[in-house]
Amino acid sequence: MSRSPRLPGPPEEAAVAALNNNGEGVVREAKTVFVAGALPGERIRFRRVRQHRQHDEGELLEVIEASTARATPRCAHFGVCGGCSLQHLAPAAQLQAKQRELADNLERIGRVRPERWLEPLAGPVWNYRRRARLGAKFVPKRGRVLVGFHERAKPYIAALERCEILAPPLDGLITPLSELLTGLTARASIPQIEVAVADNLTVLVLRNLLELGAADRAALAAFAVKYGLRIDLQPGGFDSIRSLDAAGAALEYRVPAEGLRYEFQATDFVQINGAVNQALIAQMIELLELQPNHRVLDLFCGLGNLTLPIARRVAEVVGIEGEAGLVARARHNAALNDLRNAHFHVANLSEADGGAAVLAGRFERILLDPPRAGAIEVMPRIAALGAERVVYVSCHPGTLARDLGVFCHEHGYKLAAAGVIDMFPHTNHVESIAVLEASR
């Protein structure tokens, strides 16, 4: 538990040894200090500003000797906005840091090492983010609604003007959105905006806590026309979302290399970085080593992003997902692409018997793409299926390492390969992929 903040200590000078998993520089003095903005190999001047049981937080005062990997942040809000933590580190060095973090987690938590490292999957590092949840808050002292991500390590919305990682046109809409919401009568009752950039349409979903009047609705409609997008309102749960203009056309994204088209809703989970998602699909297909007679299991399949490319190559693929709405979209997307050998089921895989009815028979290949909590509950049942090869796509290196350790030490698999996926450049998020092979 954190102790109470204390007044800034005297300036200190030290070398930075590493980055922690929040992208902060680690100074290993008598008591470790985490210093935001500092990079490994640098000599810095800092002061301690907050005390914790195991470490202190430091404020960077000066970079005395800079790292050769230090870069100039492109965003004017970097250091205040919590959306990015690594813009001061060159993209190639970011990838190296993420691979080191993955390797450290595998060895320290899972006690495993891959037989080979995969080349990192990377794509555009700017304007890549096609889905985001933005905060909105009317701040009387500023006389306007702030729109954006939260400040770094604080609960406040950062006062942004634009965002360099959001995909167009969202990157340039922060200020116009702020001006729009500030002019609404209901400006204090819209706390959140879900944004989605599809291949065919950009959608904003406004979480409106109060019913909007005619003047506010007219202002929103005019904004949508001006910027060529759609605005949806969400007065309650996800099932309450309705398009302002009642059109409600489906959003879609395509994977040209596979000849696939996916439809989704603005609040659905889709991979954030479209270009890297396409690279991930290609790598996943290669690593699974699919054959036409294979039966494949895709766990945590979502709306079929990875399931449908598999279906093009095998006899049958079975997708399991806990959210009924995503399963409905997966079935729709399979029909949209005329893939009749892709079958989808709703099951909560975190329950002891979740999916028991369909986790049966022989599967030559298994694909896992779980949430941050990992797949620990379903692993004994996966192992019992006896698949020759398992490919695990992960958004959290710690739970990945834990799960891979269990696969290897308890269920007779070996870690054949692993690598990082740079789905979120300039952030500390580490996405990765691993290949397990049956060794028995």
C-alpha positions in Angstrom: 0.0 0.0 0.0 1.3 3.5 -0.8 2.2 5.8 1.9 1.2 9.4 2.0 3.0 11.7 -0.4 5.9 13.7 1.0 7.6 16.9 0.0 10.2 16.6 -2.8 13.6 15.5 -1.6 16.9 17.0 -2.5 18.3 16.6 -6.0 20.2 13.4 -6.6 22.4 12.1 -9.5 22.4 8.5 -10.6 22.6 6.1 -13.5 19.4 4.5 -14.9 19.6 0.7 -15.0 16.5 -0.4 -16.7 12.8 0.2 -17.6 10.0 -1.1 -15.5 6.8 -2.4 -16.9 5.3 1.1 -16.8 8.0 2.5 -19.0 9.7 4.3 -16.2 13.4 4.4 -15.6 14.7 2.3 -12.8 17.4 3.8 -10.5 18.9 1.2 -8.2 20.2 3.2 -5.3 19.9 2.3 -1.6 16.2 2.3 -2.3 15.0 1.8 -5.9 13.4 4.8 -7.6 11.1 4.8 -10.6 11.6 8.0 -12.7 9.2 8.7 -15.6 11.0 10.0 -18.7 14.4 8.4 -17.9 15.9 5.7 -20.1 18.4 2.9 -19.4 22.0 3.9 -19.8 21.4 7.6 -19.0 22.8 9.6 -16.2 20.2 11.8 -14.7 19.4 14.3 -12.0 16.2 13.7 -10.1 14.4 14.0 -6.8 12.2 11.7 -4.9 8.6 12.9 -4.7 6.6 10.0 -3.4 7.4 7.2 -1.0 6.2 3.6 -1.2 7.1 0.5 0.8 9.3 -1.1 -1.8 10.3 1.9 -4.0 10.1 5.6 -4.4 8.8 7.7 -7.3 11.2 10.2 -8.7 10.8 13.4 -10.8 13.2 13.9 -13.6 15.1 17.2 -13.3 17.8 16.8 -16.0 19.3 14.3 -18.4 23.0 14.7 -17.9 24.1 11.9 -20.3 21.4 10.9 -22.8 20.8 7.5 -24.3 21.5 7.1 -28.0 18.0 5.6 -28.2 16.4 8.8 -26.9 13.9 10.3 -29.3 12.0 13.6 -29.5 8.3 13.0 -28.6 6.0 13.9 -31.4 3.1 14.7 -29.2 2.9 18.0 -27.4 1.1 16.4 -24.5 3.6 13.6 -23.9 4.5 13.4 -20.2 1.1 14.6 -19.1 -1.3 12.4 -21.0 -1.3 8.8 -19.9 -2.1 7.4 -23.3 1.6 6.9 -24.1 4.6 6.3 -22.0 7.5 5.6 -24.4 7.5 8.3 -27.1 10.9 9.4 -25.8 12.4 6.0 -26.8 13.0 5.2 -30.5 10.6 2.6 -31.9 13.3 0.0 -32.5 14.5 0.3 -28.9 10.9 0.1 -27.7 10.6 -3.3 -29.4 13.9 -4.5 -27.8 12.6 -3.4 -24.4 9.4 -5.3 -24.9 11.2 -8.4 -26.0 13.4 -8.2 -22.9 10.3 -7.9 -20.7 8.7 -10.9 -22.4 12.0 -12.9 -21.9 12.3 -11.9 -18.3 8.7 -12.9 -17.6 9.1 -16.3 -19.3 12.2 -17.1 -17.3 11.2 -15.6 -13.9 7.5 -16.6 -13.8 7.2 -19.6 -16.1 10.8 -20.9 -15.9 10.8 -21.5 -19.6 12.8 -20.3 -22.6 11.7 -20.6 -26.2 13.7 -22.7 -28.5 13.7 -19.8 -31.0 12.7 -16.2 -30.9 10.3 -14.9 -33.6 11.0 -11.6 -35.4 8.9 -8.9 -33.7 5.7 -8.0 -35.6 5.5 -4.3 -36.1 3.6 -1.8 -38.3 2.9 2.0 -38.3 3.9 3.7 -35.0 1.7 6.8 -35.5 -2.0 7.2 -36.2 -2.5 3.4 -35.8 -5.2 3.3 -33.1 -8.6 2.6 -34.6 -10.5 1.9 -31.3 -10.4 3.9 -28.1 -12.4 5.0 -25.1 -12.0 8.7 -24.4 -13.0 10.4 -21.2 -15.0 13.7 -21.3 -15.5 16.1 -18.4 -16.7 19.6 -18.2 -14.3 21.6 -16.1 -15.8 25.0 -15.0 -12.4 26.6 -14.2 -11.3 25.9 -17.8 -14.6 26.9 -19.2 -14.7 23.8 -21.5 -15.1 20.1 -21.7 -11.8 18.2 -21.7 -11.7 15.2 -24.1 -9.0 12.6 -24.1 -7.1 10.0 -22.1 -6.4 10.3 -18.4 -3.3 12.1 -17.1 -0.4 9.9 -16.3 -1.0 8.3 -12.9 -3.9 10.7 -12.1 -7.7 10.4 -12.4 -8.1 13.7 -14.3 -8.7 14.0 -18.1 -5.7 15.4 -19.8 -6.2 18.8 -21.5 -5.4 17.6 -25.1 -5.6 19.4 -28.4 -5.0 16.4 -30.6 -3.7 12.8 -30.4 -0.9 11.4 -32.5 -1.7 7.7 -32.1 -5.4 7.9 -33.0 -6.2 6.9 -36.5 -7.5 9.7 -38.8 -9.9 11.5 -38.6 -9.9 11.0 -34.8 -6.4 12.3 -34.4 -7.5 15.8 -35.3 -11.0 15.7 -33.7 -10.0 16.2 -30.0 -10.4 20.0 -30.1 -13.5 20.0 -32.3 -15.1 17.5 -30.0 -14.2 19.6 -26.9 -15.8 22.6 -28.6 -18.9 20.6 -29.6 -19.5 19.2 -26.1 -18.8 22.5 -24.4 -21.6 24.1 -26.4 -24.2 21.4 -25.4 -26.8 22.0 -22.6 -26.0 18.4 -21.5 -22.2 19.0 -21.4 -21.8 17.9 -17.8 -23.6 14.6 -18.4 -21.5 13.0 -21.1 -18.5 11.3 -19.4 -17.3 9.0 -22.1 -16.9 8.7 -25.9 -16.2 5.3 -27.5 -14.5 5.9 -30.9 -14.1 3.4 -33.8 -12.5 3.9 -37.2 -13.7 1.2 -39.6 -12.7 0.8 -43.2 -16.0 2.3 -44.3 -17.1 4.6 -41.5 -16.0 6.5 -38.3 -18.3 6.2 -35.3 -18.5 8.1 -32.0 -20.6 6.6 -29.2 -21.5 9.2 -26.6 -22.4 7.9 -23.2 -25.2 10.3 -22.3 -26.4 10.1 -18.7 -29.4 12.4 -19.5 -31.8 12.5 -22.4 -30.6 15.1 -24.9 -32.8 17.9 -26.0 -33.6 18.9 -29.6 -30.9 21.6 -29.7 -28.2 19.3 -28.5 -29.2 16.6 -30.9 -29.2 19.1 -33.8 -25.7 20.2 -32.8 -24.4 16.6 -32.8 -26.1 15.9 -36.2 -24.4 19.0 -37.7 -21.0 17.9 -36.4 -21.5 14.4 -37.8 -22.3 15.9 -41.3 -19.4 18.3 -41.1 -16.8 15.6 -40.3 -18.3 12.8 -42.3 -18.9 10.4 -39.4 -21.7 8.8 -37.4 -22.7 9.6 -33.8 -24.5 7.1 -31.6 -26.0 7.7 -28.2 -25.7 5.3 -25.3 -28.1 6.3 -22.4 -27.8 2.9 -20.7 -26.1 -0.4 -21.3 -24.7 -1.6 -24.6 -28.1 -2.7 -25.8 -29.3 0.9 -25.5 -27.0 2.3 -28.2 -28.9 3.9 -31.0 -27.6 5.9 -34.0 -28.5 9.6 -34.0 -29.6 9.5 -37.6 -31.2 6.0 -37.3 -29.1 4.7 -40.1 -26.9 2.4 -38.1 -24.9 1.0 -41.0 -22.5 -1.9 -40.0 -18.9 -1.1 -39.5 -16.4 -3.3 -41.3 -12.8 -4.0 -41.7 -11.1 -6.2 -44.3 -8.1 -8.5 -44.5 -7.2 -8.4 -48.2 -4.6 -11.1 -48.1 -7.3 -13.5 -46.9 -10.2 -12.1 -48.9 -12.2 -11.6 -45.7 -14.6 -8.9 -44.6 -15.7 -8.5 -41.0 -18.6 -6.6 -39.6 -18.6 -5.3 -36.0 -20.2 -2.8 -33.7 -18.4 0.3 -32.4 -18.1 -1.0 -28.8 -16.9 -4.5 -29.9 -13.4 -5.7 -29.1 -11.3 -5.6 -32.3 -7.5 -5.5 -32.5 -6.5 -1.9 -32.2 -3.8 -1.7 -34.9 -5.2 -2.8 -38.2 -1.9 -3.3 -40.0 -0.4 -5.3 -37.2 -3.6 -7.4 -37.0 -3.1 -8.4 -40.6 0.5 -9.3 -39.9 -0.6 -11.3 -36.8 -3.1 -13.3 -38.9 -0.4 -14.2 -41.4 2.0 -15.3 -38.6 -0.6 -17.2 -36.8 -1.5 -19.2 -39.9 2.2 -20.0 -40.5 2.8 -21.1 -36.9 -0.2 -23.3 -36.7 1.0 -25.4 -39.7 -2.5 -26.2 -40.8 -3.5 -29.2 -43.0 -6.8 -29.6 -44.9 -7.9 -32.5 -42.7 -7.3 -30.7 -39.4 -10.0 -29.9 -36.8 -9.0 -26.7 -35.0 -10.2 -25.2 -31.7 -10.1 -21.4 -31.3 -10.7 -20.3 -27.7 -11.7 -16.7 -26.7 -12.5 -16.3 -30.4 -14.3 -12.9 -30.3 -16.0 -12.0 -33.5 -13.9 -14.5 -35.5 -10.9 -12.4 -36.3 -8.5 -15.3 -36.2 -11.1 -18.1 -36.7 -12.1 -17.3 -40.2 -8.6 -17.3 -41.8 -8.2 -20.8 -40.2 -11.5 -21.9 -41.7 -10.1 -21.3 -45.2 -7.5 -24.0 -44.7 -9.0 -26.8 -42.6 -11.9 -29.3 -42.4 -13.5 -27.6 -39.4 -12.8 -24.9 -36.8 -14.7 -24.5 -33.6 -14.7 -21.1 -31.9 -15.7 -20.5 -28.3 -16.3 -17.1 -26.7 -18.0 -16.0 -23.5 -19.8 -12.9 -24.9 -23.0 -13.9 -26.7 -23.0 -10.7 -28.8 -19.5 -11.5 -30.2 -20.5 -15.0 -31.0 -23.5 -13.7 -32.9 -21.1 -11.4 -34.9 -18.7 -14.3 -35.5 -21.5 -16.5 -36.9 -22.6 -13.6 -39.0 -19.1 -13.0 -40.3 -18.7 -16.7 -41.2 -21.9 -16.5 -43.2 -20.8 -13.2 -44.8 -17.7 -14.9 -46.1 -19.5 -18.2 -47.0 -17.4 -20.2 -44.5 -19.7 -23.1 -43.5 -17.0 -25.1 -41.6 -16.6 -22.4 -38.9 -18.9 -23.2 -35.9 -19.2 -20.9 -32.8 -20.4 -21.5 -29.3 -21.1 -19.3 -26.2 -19.3 -20.6 -23.1 -17.6 -19.0 -20.1 -14.1 -20.6 -20.2 -13.2 -19.3 -16.7 -15.8 -21.7 -15.2 -14.8 -25.2 -14.2 -17.1 -26.8 -16.8 -17.4 -23.9 -19.3 -17.5 -25.2 -22.8 -17.6 -28.9 -21.7 -20.1 -29.8 -24.4 -17.9 -28.6 -27.2 -14.5 -29.2 -25.8 -14.6 -32.8 -27.0 -13.2 -35.0 -29.7 -9.9 -34.6 -31.4 -8.3 -31.3 -32.3 -5.0 -31.3 -34.1 -4.4 -27.6 -33.4 -5.6 -25.2 -30.7 -5.4 -21.4 -30.8 -5.7 -19.3 -27.6 -6.3 -15.5 -27.4 -7.5 -14.9 -23.9 -8.0 -11.6 -22.0 -5.3 -10.2 -19.6 -6.2 -12.7 -16.9 -5.0 -15.5 -19.2 -6.3 -19.1 -19.6 -5.4 -20.8 -16.4 -8.9 -22.3 -15.7 -9.2 -24.0 -19.1 -5.7 -25.3 -19.4 -6.2 -28.8 -17.9 -9.0 -29.3 -20.4 -6.9 -28.0 -23.3 -4.1 -30.4 -22.3 -6.5 -33.3 -22.2 -7.4 -32.8 -25.8 -4.0 -33.8 -26.9 -3.4 -31.3 -29.6 0.0 -31.6 -31.3 0.5 -27.8 -31.5 -1.0 -24.9 -29.5 -0.5 -21.2 -30.5 -1.1 -18.7 -27.7 -1.7 -15.0 -28.5 -1.4 -12.9 -25.3 -1.9 -9.3 -24.2 -0.1 -9.8 -20.8 3.4 -11.2 -20.5 3.0 -12.2 -16.9 -0.1 -14.4 -17.3 1.3 -15.8 -20.6 4.5 -16.8 -18.7 2.5 -18.4 -15.9 0.3 -20.4 -18.4 3.3 -21.5 -20.6 5.0 -22.7 -17.5 2.0 -24.9 -16.6 1.8 -26.2 -20.1 5.5 -27.1 -20.1 6.0 -28.4 -16.6 2.7 -30.1 -16.0 1.2 -31.1 -19.3 4.1 -32.3 -21.5 4.5 -29.4 -23.9 7.7 -27.6 -24.9 8.0 -23.9 -25.8 9.0 -24.0 -29.5 8.9 -20.3 -30.2 7.9 -16.9 -28.9 7.9 -13.3 -29.9 6.5 -9.8 -29.4 3.7 -8.1 -31.3 3.9 -4.3 -31.3 0.2 -3.7 -31.3 0.5 -0.5 -29.1 3.6 1.5 -30.1 4.7 4.2 -27.6 2.9 2.4 -24.8 4.1 -0.1 -22.2 1.6 -2.8 -23.4 3.4 -6.0 -24.4 1.5 -8.2 -26.8 3.1 -11.5 -27.7 2.7 -14.9 -29.4 4.0 -18.3 -28.4 4.1 -21.8 -30.0 3.8 -25.0 -27.9 4.5 -28.4 -29.2 3.5 -31.7 -27.6 6.8 -33.4 -26.5 5.2 -36.6 -25.3 
